[in-house]
Amino acid sequence: MPLLEPEPGALRPRDIGGPSPDRVPPHRAAGTPEPLRGELTELLGAGKVLWKVSDLVRYASDASPYRFVPQVVVIAEDIDDISAVLSYARGRQREVVFRAAGTSLNGQAQGEDILVDVRRHWAGVEVLEEGRRARIRPGTTVLRANAALARHGRVLGPDPASAIACTVGGVVANNASGMTAGTTRNSYRTLSSLTFVLPGGTVVDTADPLADEELARAEPALCRGLMAIKREIEADPALTARIRAKYEIKNTSGYRLDAYLDGNTPVEILRGLMVGSEGTLGFISEVVLDTLPLDRELCTALLFFPSLPAAAAAVPRFNEAGALAVELMDGNTLRASVSVEGVPADWAGLPRTTTALLVEFRAPDAAGRDACARRAAAALEGLDLVAPVPSVTNRFTGDPRTISGYWKARKAFVTAVGGARARGTTLITEDFAVPPSRLAEACAALLELQAEHGFDAAVAGHAAHGNLHFLLAFDAADPADVERYGAFMEAFCRLTVERFDGSLKAEHSTGRNMAPFLELEWGPRAAGLMWRTKRLVDPDGVLAPRVLLDLDPRAHLRGLKTIPRVEAEADPCIECGFCEPVCPSGDLTTTPRQRIVLRREMLRQQPGSPLLDALLGAYGYDAVDTCAGDSTCRLACPVGIDTGALMRDFRHRRHSGREEAAAALAARHFGAVETAARTALAAAGRIPERVRNRLLEAATGAARRAVRPDLVPRWLPQIPGAAGEPPTTRRSGAAAVYYPACVNRIFGGPADRPGPPLPQALVAVSERAGKPVWIPRDVRGTCCATIWHSKGYEEGNRVMANRIVEAAWGWTAGGRLPLVVDASSCTLGIAREVVPYLTPDNRSLHRELRIVDSVVWAAQELLPYLEVRRTVGSAVLHPTCSTRHLGHEPQLRAMAEACAEEVVVPDDAGCCAFAGDRGMLHPELTAAATAREAAEVTARPFDAYLSSNRMCEVGMDRATGRSYHSALIELERATRP
């Protein structure tokens, strides 16, 4: 047994309130049953089959109010895997659901049998025709695709609010649109071609001139059936007119029947049907989308009205003026948005009925922007605007920061309102459209209906297109509350269809919650054609049954998930998945959303449940140990949920008293620890490399087994040698105090790079700029406390946090000089993370300190006074997660641009997960976190590989096989006389 084994039972929830009605039953504790597990493992390989119950549970939730636990999860790598799974399912009468980002709001990404992950291995963008088109794989996020297109001045037509996380495959499969797409810029209208796999295994590339010929040979009955339905529709003028009319407004209810009118061949018809089909007709493996110009000149306003109907009534005048976006946010939405960083705090005091319109005009140049501004000003005349709180201006602006803040509030609609809901309640997101001319009337009717059923919904949406979303919260564990919700939905659907002839789903696709109401909207004839289409394309019913078509009138009430109360940090989570693309462990173990989903399932169980024990058994490694603790999830989460902080707290809970005492002792005697570490590295450096690596890998391996793998770092060949002594500096005349982080006092710079190490480089370049710095002689034994903070050692953290603040106070003469820190993670630690652990007196001292990251020091204080004498041709930049937390990425880039003719930040740049020593504790974590960025970096040569934190540089060295160094070292070289 390891010397410092984690405290048994420490992660067991303290207030288990189960059993919940929707808990996973105990008999599923063993995970995927046989023979399913064995057969799929033999078919695909063990690495592609997730079978543990913790895997099944973490894939059981998406952003919707539903929860269905699959029997097995398959991680498909290519089309061969997809075809193999479909063939297996047909032969065994099983069902298959495809899942990419899991941002779907209606349960489309959930299945009860075989769930296939098509995100992990399905990312990639190829820009075509100078950006006029893009070939995109389905697991690529919209944000990632647009980043590649932006360099060409182009953008995708669909622009959903979840662009940070949702994938292009999901956008096409749901015909998601967003703020500006309307009916002309959505997936259906901008789709050039796509490649898909039919349930029978046939692969179709609609761009192939021989596609129809090959499909006719492979699936003749399908081709005949599609053309028969086309002829039947075209022979009925009333039905044809009805179909055309339904798509004059936004509509994603059911299958896209106008595909039969727009397509002339079976392949063309299938191309249209696949859009919005929610994975029920085939798997979309690749799309080619026509792109649109990226108009960068903006004229934007957030306009406040006294009521929802008043705001809706103003929408037509902005449409007529040419606004590209007119977004509506009601009072509930605006007040909930104060939880979003940057939103004015006084919105919390807005009157209940206040409603805002976010209006935006876009133009390609300044002249076009000025013309937009004139039209916008004319549209404002005579409007009944209100300014109930001081932050409201009701003015159009072109300021990028202000505009970004407006959109941040709007895009956070679901998460902000969801985060503000009553604890323990389930969130429902509805999405409908009416003719834009009747929007004000529909708003008034919606308010009346929700009041009648006892709801106080939050309303927002794409008012320009008559498309609104509303959010309801109810208790899914309370049968009476479920019935109240069911009665409201019945009345709402009838209101939308019978009074407004509207769309029950405008852009979120049909999903489980609207499938029972499809015939109400379309009528029996059109709904019958949709059922015929499904049976024709998928005669065995393999793909996503009950997701789009369902005859059960209560299907929308089946599978509703309860939301048990978890730790306060995570409790506001609505499981939207916005955090997942930035999580470094997402392709290895779990994501922040999944960590919370697993925690909630633990609380659904009852004490003594074998399933609870199984979840706890996997949680230590899958959730706690492999969390990088970088908290980039907090940056991605619209309401700032920091799952990294929760995992650090869990680490603390697992510590025994002996372990906490040992960590505190190390903090108190850190000077000796620091000296010992540097001495050990120096000794290791004297051993021949081949012998050294083999010897130290064996020694650290034995120590990890004896103590604990999560405590003792593994020796890696990329670990630098020992640092030398810091340079001698003078206190007199210093413009700043320079604090070399302990990592730069222990580890040296790249061995293969000539020139001074970082401390000498920073001292030299500061002197060169006429702003000399002073290194105190007693820095040894101090630290930013991140070592203890990241591992959850509270007493050690407290010891070092107070020590560094007291020392900094003395060094800087009570804050009169800035403290320049040469590692971004250490800057973040001293500036922010130490604060909760300070004594009241030291907290007062901390407020007086000016803590400056060396990146900011160089970019703002040194660069203006330096002469760049030489540059490299190209540099690739790895911004650290701490740099992003601090908001210093622009300064890091500015410094790099001073040193290189071309600076590239990889589109897939993210947290390297080295996280101090976590990359040595769990090298597999860094390997998974950096895979995509490393692929970009190694795809071409660069003259310099730059970052701003030594251990992140080591992590990127290991990931890419290239030698990274500090951008400050490069700046010293560029300005050296």
N, C-alpha and C positions, 0 to 999 in steps of 0.2 A: 504494500500500500504506500502511495506517495506520502512524503513527510508532511506536506501541507495540503491535505485533501479538502475540497470545498465542504463547507458546513452542510451536513445532510438535511434535506427538507427546507433549506433556506428560501428556495424559490416557490414553495407551495403557497398559494394565495391565502391571505390571512382571514378573509371573510367570504368563504365559499357559500353562496346563497342558493345553490341548486337543490334539487334538479330542475332545470328549465325544461319547458315542454319541447323545445327544439334541440335539446342536447344530442350529441352523437351517442348512440346507444353503446353500452359497455361491450357488447359482443364484437364491436368493430375495433377493439383495442389492438388486435394483431395486425391490422392494416388490410392490404389487398388480399382477398381470399384466393385459394387455389381452386381450380387450375389457372385462373386468370393471370395471376402473377407469374407463374412458371412459364406459361405459354408465351406471354408477351416478352419475357426476359429471353427466352430461347429465340424468338423471332427478331428482336431488335438489339439485344445486348443489355446487360445489367445496368450500365450507366445511363440508359435512356428510360428506365422504368422506375418511377417513384412509388413506393408501396407502403412506407411507414404511415401510421395513422396521423402523425404530425404533418406529413406532406399532404395527405388528403384534406386535412382540416384547413391548412393554410391556403389551399387552392379553392376552398369552398365558398369564399366570399368575394364579391366585387363591389363596385360603388353603388349597387342597387340595394333595395330593402329585402332581397331574397338570399337564401342560403341553401345550397344543395351540395351534399358531400359526394364526390366521385368515388368510384370503386378503385380507380387507379389513375395515375397521371403519367402521360408519356411526354418526354422531351424530344420532339421530332427535330432531326437535323437537316433533312432534305426531302425532296419529293418522293424518293424511294421509301422513306419511313412513312410518309403520309399514305402512299398507296398500299403499303403493307398493312397498316392499321385498318384502312377501309376494307381491304380484302378479308382480314381477320374478323372484323365486325360483321360483315355480310354473312360469312360462313358460320358464325356463332350466334346470329340474331341479337347482336349487341348494338349499343348506341354510341355515337361519337359527337363530342362538342369541341370546337376549337376555341382556344383562349389566347389572346395576345396581351394587351395591357391590363385588361380587367377594369377599365374605367367606365364600362357600360352601366347605365342607370336603370336597366330593366331586366337584369338577370340573364342577358344573352351569353355571358361568358361562363356560365355554370352548367354543369351536367351531372347526371346521377349515375353514370356508368364510366365510359372511357373519356377522360379529358385530355386534350392534346395541347401542350404549350407550344405556340408558334411565335413566341417573342424572342427567346434566348438566342436562337441560331438563325434568325431571319431578318437581320438588319442590313441595310446597305442602300446607298443612293448613287445612281449614275446620272450625271447631268448631260443632257443631249441638246444638240442644236443651239449651243451658246445659251442654254437655260430655257429655251422655249418649251422644252419638254423635259421630263425626268422619269427615269426608270427606277422604281422604288420597290424594295422588298417589304413584305407586310408587317414585319416587326419593327420597322423604323418609326420613330416618333415624328409627329408633324413638325415639332420644333427642330429636330435634327435635319429633316428634309429641307426646311426653309433656311436653315443656316447654310447649307450647301448652295441653295439657289440665290441667296442674298448677294453673293459675290458676283452674280451675273445680273443683278437688278431685277430679279423675278421672285415670285412667291406662288404657293399653291392657292387655289381658289377656296377650298374649305378652310375655315379658321375657327375651329371649336375652342371654347374656353379652356379645355383640358389639353391644349396642344403640347404642353410640357411633358405629358405622359401618354396620351392616346396615340395609337399607332395608325399608320396609313392604311394597313389592312382592315383595321376596325372601322376607320372612317368610311372607307368604300363599302364595306359589308353592312354598314348601318346608314349609308348616305348621309352621314353627319355633315352639317354645314357650318353653323356658327354665326358670328356677328355680322358678316358682310356678304356671305355667299348667296343668300336668298334662293331663288329658283334658277339663277343663271350661272352661278359660279360654284355650284355644288359638285359632288363627285360624278353624278350622272351626266352633267353637262360638260365637265372638263376631262372625262375619261377618254383617252386615245385608244388604249388597248389593255388587255389583261391576260394573264395566263392563269388557268385554274384547273383543278383536279375534280372531276365528277365523281359521284359516289361509286360508280362502277370502275373507277381507276383510270379512266381516259383523261389524258392531259391535253388541254386545248389552249393554243396561243392564238388569240383572235387577230393578231397582226400577221399571221402566216397566210399567204395567199392560198395555200392548199388546205386551210383549216376546215372548211366545209366539206371538202372531198374526203378528208381523213375522218371527220366525225361521222359522215354518212356510212363509211365502211365499218367504223367501230360501234356505232350506236344508231342503226337505221330506224328503229322504232321511236327513239327519242326525236330524231329529226322529223319524222312523219307527224308525230304528235304535236310538236311545236308549230309546224306549219298549219296543221288542222285548226288549232286554237286561233292562230293569226287570221285565217280565213273566216272563222266563225265570228270573231270580233268585228272584222271589217265589213262583214255582211249585215251587221246590225248598226244602223246609223245612230240610234239613240244611245246604245252602249258606247260606241266610239266617241260620241260627243260628251258623254258622262266622264269617260276616262280622261279626255283632254281637259275637261273643266276641273277635275280633281287636282290636276297638277299645275293649275294656274296659281294656286297658293302652295306654300310648302306642305309636303305630304310624304311621310315615310310609312304609312299604314299598309301592311300587307306587301305582296309582291308588286313590283313596278310594272303594272299592266301596259303602260304605254310603250314598253319595250317591244311588244307585239306590233305596235303601230310604227315604231321608229326603225325596227330591224327588218331587213328583207330576206335574210337567210337564217337558218338555225343558229349559226355561230353569232350573228349580229343580235339575234333575239336573246341568246344566253348572255352575251356581253351586258346587255341592259338589265336582264333579270338578276344577275349576280350583284348588282349594286342595290344595297338595302336588303339583301336576302338573309343576313345574319348567320351565315354559315350553314344554312339549311339546304342549300342546293349544291354546294361544292366548296372546295378550299381555294382561296385566292392566293397564289404563290408569288405573284409579281404584278405590278400595275405600271402602266405608262400614262402619265397625266400631262395634259396641256397646262402650262403655267400662265400667270398673269403678270403684268408689270408691277414692280414694287414702287409705288408712289411714296416718296419719303417726305414730301412737304405736307404738313398737317395743319389743320385749323379746327380746334376742338373746344367744346364747352361742356360743362356739367350744369344743367339748368334745373332749377327747383320749382315745383308747382305745388299748389295747396292740396291736390288730391290726385288719386290714380286716374279717374276719368278725365280730369283737366289735362294731365300730362298726355294721355292717349289722344285727346282731341287735337293736340298741337302737332302730332306726328306727321300728318299729311303735308303741312307747309314745309317741313324740312325735307321730306321726300321730293316735293316739287322743286325745292331749291338745289337738289342734286347731292344731298348728303349720302355718303356711302354707308354710314352706320348711324342708326338711331336706336339706342339701347335704353331700356326702361328699368328703373330700380325703385321699388316702393319703400315706404317708411320702415317696415320690418327689415328689409334688406339693408338699407342704409345704416340703421342703428346697429345691426349685427356686424357690419363691416368694420366697426371700430376695433375689432380684434385683429385686423389686418395691419401689419406694420406700414406706417406712412399715412394711414387714413386719419383725418382730423378727429381729435378726441371729442370735439363738441357735437359731432354727429349723434352721439349717444343721447343728446337732448332734443333731437328733432321731434316735432309733433307727429303723432301716430299716423296721420293721413298724408304727410308730406311724401311726394314722389319726385324723382329726378329723371331727366333724360340726358344721356350721354350722347352728344351729337358730334359726328366727325366728318369733315370734308378732307379729301386727299387729292394731291396734285403732283405732277412730275417735276415742276419747277416753281421758282418764286413767283413768276407772273401768274401761273395757275392758282397758286395759293392765295395771292392777292384778290383774284377774281372770286375765289371761294369765300374769302372773308367778306367781300361786298354782298354776296348772296346771303351769307349767314346773318349779317347785320340787318338786311332787309327782312329776313324771316323772323327776327326777334321782335320787330315792331308790333306793338299792341298785345304782346303776350302777357298773361297774368302770372308773372313770376314772383316768387317770395324769397326772402333771405332770413329764415328764422334763427340762424346761428351765425356768429361772426365769420367763420371760414368760407361761407358761401359768397361767391363773386358774381355768378351768372354772366360771365364774360367768356368770349372765345379767346383762345390763346394758341401760340405755336411753340410754347416752352416744352421741350421734350420731357423734363422731369415732372412737370405738372401733369402732362398728358399721360405719362406712364403711371402716375399715381391714380388717375381716374380709372384707367383700364385694369389696374391691379385690383381695385375695389370691385369692379364689375365682374372680373373673371373669378373672384373668390366667392361669388354668390352662393353656390351650393355648400362649400366648405365653411364659410363664415356663418351662414344661417344654421347649418348642421351643428357647428361647434357651439352655438348659443342655445340649442334646443334643451328641453328639460332632460336631466340625466335619466338614462335608462330607456329613453324613447327611441323608436325607429323612424328614420326619415324616408319620406316618399317624395320623389321628384317627378312631376308631371310636365308634359310638353304638348302644347296644342297650337293650332293656328286657325284664324278666321280671316275673311277678307279684310285687308288693312283698313278699308273705309268703315268697317264696323267694329274696330278695335275698342273705341271708347265705350260702346254699348256692351261689348263682351266683358270689359273690365268691371263695369257696374254690376252686371249679372253674376260674375264670379264672386265679387265681394258679398253680394246678397246670399248666394248659395252657400258659401263657406260659413257665414254667420248662422244660417239656418241649421247647419250640422255641427255647430260648436267648434269650428276650426278658425284659427287666425293665421292664415297662410302668408308666407313671404312670396312676393311676386316680382319677377324680373324677366327680361327677354328681349328679343329682337323685334322691337316695335315697328321698325320700318317695314317688316314683312308680315305683320299681323301675328307674330309667333311669340307666345308667352310661356314662361315656366313658372310653376308655383311649387312650394315646398310645404308639406304637412308632416307633423310629428304625432305619433300615437304609440301606445303601449302594445306591442305585438304579443306580449304575454297575457294580456287581458282580453278574453273572448268578446266582451262587450265593446271594447274599444276597436277591435278588429271589425266587428259588425257595423260600428259607426262609420269607420273608414269605407267599408264595402257599400253602405247606403249612399255615402257621398259620391263615390266613384260612379255608381249607377246613375245618379242624378246628373253628375257632371257630364258624362258621356252623352246622355240624352239631350242635355242643354246644348252642347257643342254641335251635335249632328242635326237635331230637329229644329233648333232656332237659328243657328248660324251656318248650317251646311259646312262646318269646318272640318279640320283634320284632327283626329284624336292623337296622332303622333306627327309632329312636323319635322323633326330632325333626329330624334333619339331612336328611331326605328320602332317596330311594333313592340317587341319584347313580351315578357310574360304577363305584364300587367295590362296590356291592351289586346292581347290575343283573343280573349273571350268576346270582345266588343267589335271585332272586325266586320262581322256581317251587319251589325247595326249601322256602321258607317258606309259600307260599300253596297249593301243589299245582297240578297241571296245569289243573284246571277253572277256578279263580279266575284263574290267570295267563293262561289263554286269553281270559277276558273282558277282561282288561286290554289284551291285544293287539288284540282286536276294537274296544275303545273308541278306541284310538290310530288304527287304520285308518279308523274311522268319522268321527272328528273331523278327522283330517289324512290324507286318502287319498293325497296326493302325497308324504307323508313329508318335508315341508319343515322342520318344527320339531324341533330338538334331537334328531336321531337318536342312539341309543346312550347317551343320558344317563340314561334311566329304564328302558328295555327293551333288552335285548341278549342274543342267543342264543349269543354267543361265550363259552365257559366260562372263557376267560382274559382277558376284556375288562378286568378290574380290574387287570391287569398291563401293559396297553398305555398308553403315554404318561406313564409315571412320570418325574418330573423329577429330574435330578441337581442337586446344590447345590454348585457350585464355591466354593472359599474366596475371599472378597473381603476388602477392608480390614477391620481388626479392629472398627471402630466399627459396621459394618453386618453383619458375619458372623452374629450371632445371629438376624437377621431370618428369620421363617418366612413372610413375605409375607401376613400376616393382613389388612392393609388398615385397621387401626384408625387409622392416621395420616392417611388420605386426606381425611376430612371437614374437618380443620383446616388442610390445606395450602393456602396462598394461590394457588399456581400450578396447582392441580388442574384448573381449567377452562380453562387456557391451554396448558400444555405437559405437564409430568409431575408426579407425586406422589412422596413419599418412597419408597413401595414400588416404584414404577415405575423410579425412579432406581437402586435396588438390583437390580431384575430386569434392567435393561439392562446393568448392570455384570457380573452373573453370565453373561449371554449372551456378553459380550466374552471372558470367561475360558473359555467352552466352545469358542470358535473356535481355530483354529490360526494361528500367525504367517503373515502375508501374505494372510489371508483377505479377499476383497473385502467380505464381509458385515461383518467387524470394522471395516474402514475406513468403511463406510457408517454404522455405529452411532456411531463416534467423530466422524464429521462432523456428526452431529445433536446429539451429547451436550453440546457446548459451550453452545449456546443453550438447548436443551430442558431440560437438567438443571442446569447450573452457573450460567449467567447469570440465569435466571429463578427461581432459588431465592431467596426473600426473606432467607434466613439467620436467620430469627426463632426457629428451633428449637422451634416449637410442636409439631412432630412428636414431640419427646422427651416432652412432657407427655402426649400421647395414647397413646404406645407404652407398654404395661404394663411393659416391661423397659428403658425409657428410651433407646432407640436415637436418636441425634441425627444425622439425615441432614443437617441444616443445617451441623453441624460438619464433616461429610465434604465437603460442597460448598465450604465455606470453605478446606479443605485443598486441594481441587482448584484453586481460584482461585490459591492460593499456588503450586502446581506450574506453572501456566501463565505466571507472571510471569518475565520475563527479568531478568537481573541489573541491567540499566539501569533497568527499571521499579521493582524493589525499592529500588534506590539513590535514585530520585527520591522514592519514598514516604517513605523514612527521612529524606531531606533536608527534606521538608515537615514531618515531625514535629519535627525539631530546630529549625526556624524557624517554628513554628506561629503565633507571635505576629504575624509579618509576614503570614502567610496569612490569619489572622483579620481583621487590619486591612484588608487588601486586599479581602477578601470584603465586609466591611461598607461600605467605601468604594464598591465597585462597585454594591451594592444602593442606596446613597444616591444615586449618580449616576443609576442607572436610574429611581429614583423621581421625578427631576426632568424626565423625558421624558414627554410626553403618552401616556396609556395605550395608545391604538390604535397609535401609532407605536412605542412601547416594545416591545409584544408582538411585532409583526411584525419589528422590527429584531433583537431578542434571539433570537427563534426562528431567524432566518436565521443569526445569528452563531454560536450554539451548534450549529446543525446543521452548519455548515462545520467547526467545531472537532471535532465528533464524527467526521466523516469523515476528518479529517486525523490525529487521535490514535487514537481507538478509541471506538465507541459505548458500550462498557461502562465507559468511564473518565470521559467528559465528560458531565455532566448536561445534559439538555435544558431550555431555559427554558419554564416553565409560567406561564400568567396568574395562577394561584393563589399563586405564590411571594410571601411577605410582603416588605414593605419593610425597611429597615435598622433594627436596634435602636438605641435611644439609649444613653447612658452609664448604667451601673448606679447606683443611689442611694447616697448617702454614708451610711455606718454607722459605729458605734463599736465597737472591740474591748472596751473596758471595760464590764462588766456584761452582756455577751452570753451568752445561754443556749445558743447554738449557732453554729457557723460555717455560713454560707450559701454554697454553691458554685453560682453560676449556670452551667448547662451552656453549652458554646460555642454550641449552637444558639440559645439564648436571649440570648446576647451578640451574635450576628450578625443573627438575624432578629427583627423586631418582632412585635407582636401583631396581631390583626385590625384592619384599617384602619377598618372600619365599626362598631367597637364603642367607645363612649366609656369613659373610665376608664383607670386605670394599666395599663401592661404587666405581665407576670408578675413580674419582679424587684421592682418597686415594690410590687406587690400583696402578695407574700410578706413583704416587709419590714414593710409597714403592718399586715397582719393579725397578724404575730408580735408587733409592738409593742403592738397593741391587746389581745392576750391576756396581756400582761405577760411575754412571753418574747422579748425582742429578739434579733435575729440580726446577725452581723457578716459583711460581704463583704470578704475580703482584697483589697488593692489590686493584688496581683500575680497575679490569676487569669488575666489575658490570656496566651495562649500555652500554657495547659494544656488538657487534654481528658481525657475518660474512656477514650480509646483505641479506642472502638467504631468510629470511622471506619476505622482500619487493621485492626482485628480482623474486621470484617464482610467486608472485601475480601481477607483472607488475606495482608496485608503484615506479615510476621513481624518484621522489624527495626524498622519504624516503630511497630508495636504495642509492641515491647519498650521502645523509647525513651520513648514516651508513658506506658506503664503505670508505669514506674519514676519518671518525672517527677511524675505525679499523686500517687503514694503518698508520695513524699518531701515534696512540697508540703503534702499533707493532714496529714502528721505534724507539720510545723511549725505550720500554721494552727491545729490543734486542740490544741496543747500536748501532743503525745504521746498523743493520744486522750482527753484529759480532757473535751473538748467534743465533742458529736456533729457530724458533717458532714452537713448537710442538702442534698440534691441535688434540683434542680427539674425533672428529666426522668427518667421511669421507666427508659428505656433506658440512661441514663447511670448511674443508681443501680445497675442490674444490672451494667453494665460495671465500675464501680469496686469493687463489693462482691464480684463473683465472677469476671468474665471476665478481669481483669488478672492474676489470681494465677499462672497457669502461666508468665507472662512476666517475673515479678519475680526479682531477684537474691535469694539466700538472706537477706541482711540486710534487704532491703525486704519480703520475705515475713514476717519477724518483726515489722516495723513495721506491716504491714497487719493482722496479727492483733489489734493493739491499737486499731485504728480502729473507731469506731462510725458506720457509714454509714447514714443514715436518708433514705428517700425523702420528698419534700415532702408526698406524699399521707398517709403515716403521721404525719409531723410535725403536719400540720393536723388529722387526725382524732383523734389520741390526745393531743397536747400542747396544741393550741390550742382546739379546739371546746368542751371543757368550761368554758373561761374566756371565751367569746365570747357576746355577745347578738345573736341573729338579729333584725334589725329589719325586714327585708322579704324576701319570697320570690317566686319566679316560679311560675306555675301548673303548668308541666310542663317537664321536661328529659329529653333523651335522652342516654344515656351510652355512650361508646365506650371500653371497657377495652382498653388496649394489651396486646400480647403480653408485653411486659416486666412489666407489672403482674401478669399471670397467673403468669409465672415466679417473681416475688417473693412471690406469695400475698397481694397487697395489694388485690385487687378488693373485699373487704368494706369496707376503709377508704375506697376511692374512692367506693363507693356511699353510705357514711355521710355523707361530705362533701357529695355531691350532694343527699342527702335533707334535709340541713340547709338547703339553698338552694331547694328546689322542693317543691311540694305533691305532685307525682307525678314519679317517676323511672322511666324505662323503659330497660332494657337489651335491645336487639333480640335475638330468639331466634337470629338468624343472625349476631350480632356475632362477628367473628373478626379475624385479623391483616389490617390494611389493605395490607400489603406495600409501604408507602412506604419503610420500612426505612432511615431516614436520607436517602439520595439515590437509592435503587434505584428509587423511583417516578418520579424524573426521568430515570434511565437507561433505564428500561423502563416508560413510563406504561401500557402495555397490561397489565402485571402487576397494578398497583393497580386498574385498571378491572375485571379479571376477579375479583380477590380480594374486592372490595367490592360486587359487583353485587347480591347477595341482601340484605346489610345495608342498602345504599342504598335498595332497594325498600321495605323496612320503614320506614326513616326518612322517606322522602318520601311515604309513604301517608297521613300526617296531619301537621298543624303542631305544632311544639313551641316553647316560649318560650326555651329555651336548648339549645345543642348543646355537650356537654362531653366533655373527655378529659384526658389528663395528659402529653402529649408534643407539642411544637410541630409536628414534621414529620408525625406521625400526624394532627394536626388539619388540616394542609394537605392530606394525602391524602384525608381525609373531606370537606373542602371541595370538592375536585375531584370526588369520587364523587357527592356529593349536591346540590351547588349551594347548600348551607347554610353558614353561618359558624360553625365550631367554635372554642372557646377553652378555656383551662385551667379546671378546676373550682376552682382556687385563686383565679382572677380573679373567679369567680362568688361565692366565699365572701367575698372582700373587699367586693364590692358589697353582699352580704346583711347584712354586719355593720358597714357604714360608718355612723358617727354622722350 
